[in-house]
């Protein structure tokens, strides 16, 4: 199993309707190929630079690669992510 995580900050003000709309739009990711155990998290510590994190699991690297290349993912990145996210960090983990 691979845990795919993305920590990010939005350009929208905290608590705004735009922030809420973006966060709700992330739920569409659960319908993308291979995605399991999708979670959206809000940062509650002042120790990190990002306001949010999403996490999802894939059975294999091939599934993660297929998700990343899927039309649904690519369209979301271009239509929502790039215009609305100011900075992000993507990390993928496997248990050791």
HELIX and SHEET records of a PDB file:
HELIX    1   1 UNK A   17  UNK A   25  1                                   9    
HELIX    2   2 UNK A   26  UNK A   31  5                                   6    
HELIX    3   3 UNK A   61  UNK A   69  1                                   9    
HELIX    4   4 UNK A   71  UNK A   76  1                                   6    
HELIX    5   5 UNK A   77  UNK A   81  3                                   5    
HELIX    6   6 UNK A   82  UNK A   84  1                                   3    
SHEET    1   A 4 UNK A  36  UNK A  42  0                                        
SHEET    2   A 4 UNK A  52  UNK A  58 -1                                        
SHEET    3   A 4 UNK A   2  UNK A  10 -1                                        
SHEET    4   A 4 UNK A  85  UNK A  93 -1                                        
END                                                                             
